[in-house]
Amino acid sequence: MPTLKQRISITVNTDTGLALKKLAKMHKMPVATKAGELLEQALELEEDLIWAEIADQRSREKAKYLSHEIVWKSVK
């Protein structure tokens, strides 16, 4: 049966493979599904780190800060 999801092939070390199998069994799902979930979580964490770095750089620069009230008045 065709799938809309993209298939990838990865190679992991023995310990990672065993941990992945145990997690999949514990959550009663296929190994590939658990691997996909973990990859999605890792990508979200990576994105959070990137945004945090951008925010940190902005906070170091001499930036003009706007008060909460000013921002919300402009939104209305």
Secondary structure, 3 states (H helix, E strand, C coil): CCCCCCCCCCCCCHHHHHHHHHHHHHCCCCHHHHHHHHHHHHHHHHHHHHHHHHHHHHHHCCCCCCCHHHHHHHHC
